[in-house]
C-alpha cells in the first residue's frame, strides 16, 4: 500500500487497541471494526472513515495526479503531536 495512508492506518490501529472493545470486552481489532463498529469511540469511527477515503482516493485518477491529501493531513497531525528531534550543530 502507498505510504500516503500509513499515518492514518497507524492511528486507527492505535485507537482500536486502546478502545474498550479490545481492552475490556476482549475482541480482536478486526472484530471490532466489522461487527462492533457502532460501539467504537468517535475518534476511531472518524479514522475508519478517513482510512476508507484515503484508500478510495488512491484509485481515483484525479487525486492520483494531484496527490492523496487525506494521508498528508494525518501525517501533519502526527508530526504536530510528536516533538521535533533536537537539531545537531
C-alpha positions in Angstrom: 0.0 0.0 0.0 1.1 3.5 -0.6 2.8 5.4 2.2 0.2 8.2 2.0 -2.2 6.2 4.1 0.3 4.8 6.6 -0.2 7.6 9.1 -4.0 7.1 9.2 -3.6 3.3 9.4 -1.2 3.6 12.3 -3.6 6.0 14.1 -6.5 3.7 13.5 -4.6 0.7 14.9 -3.6 2.6 17.9 -7.1 3.8 18.5 -8.6 0.3 18.1 -6.0 -1.2 20.5 -6.9 1.4 23.2 -10.7 1.1 22.7 -13.0 -0.6 25.2 -14.0 -3.1 22.6 -10.4 -4.6 22.6 -9.3 -3.7 26.2 -12.4 -4.6 28.2 -14.5 -6.8 26.0 -11.6 -8.8 24.7 -12.5 -8.7 21.0 -9.9 -8.7 18.2 -9.4 -5.3 16.5 -10.7 -6.8 13.2 -13.9 -8.0 15.0 -14.4 -4.5 16.5 -14.2 -3.0 13.0 -16.5 -5.4 11.3 -19.1 -6.4 14.0 -18.9 -3.7 16.7 -18.1 -0.6 14.8 -21.1 1.3 16.4 -19.5 0.7 19.9 -16.2 2.3 18.9 -15.3 5.8 20.2 -16.0 8.6 17.8 -12.3 9.1 17.1 -11.9 5.5 15.9 -15.0 5.9 13.7 -13.7 9.0 12.1 -10.3 7.4 11.5 -12.0 4.4 9.9 -13.9 6.7 7.5 -10.6 8.6 6.7 -8.9 5.3 6.0 -11.6 4.3 3.6 -11.4 7.7 1.8 -7.7 7.5 1.6 -7.8 4.1 0.0 -10.5 5.2 -2.4 -8.6 8.3 -3.4 -5.6 6.1 -4.3 -7.8 4.6 -7.1 -9.2 8.0 -8.3 -7.2 9.2 -11.2 -7.8 12.9 -10.3 -6.4 12.5 -6.8 -3.6 10.3 -8.0 -2.5 13.1 -10.3 -2.8 15.8 -7.5 -1.7 13.6 -4.6 -3.6 11.9 -1.8 -4.3 14.8 0.6 -6.2 12.6 3.2 -3.0 10.9 4.2 -1.0 14.1 4.1 -3.3 15.7 6.7 -2.8 12.8 9.1 0.9 13.0 8.6 0.9 16.7 9.6 -1.2 15.9 12.7 1.2 13.2 13.7 4.2 15.5 13.3 2.5 18.1 15.4 1.8 15.7 18.2 5.4 14.3 18.4 8.1 16.8 19.4 10.8 17.5 16.8 14.2 16.0 17.5 16.8 18.5 18.6 18.9 19.9 15.8 22.6 18.9 15.8 25.2 21.6 15.3 
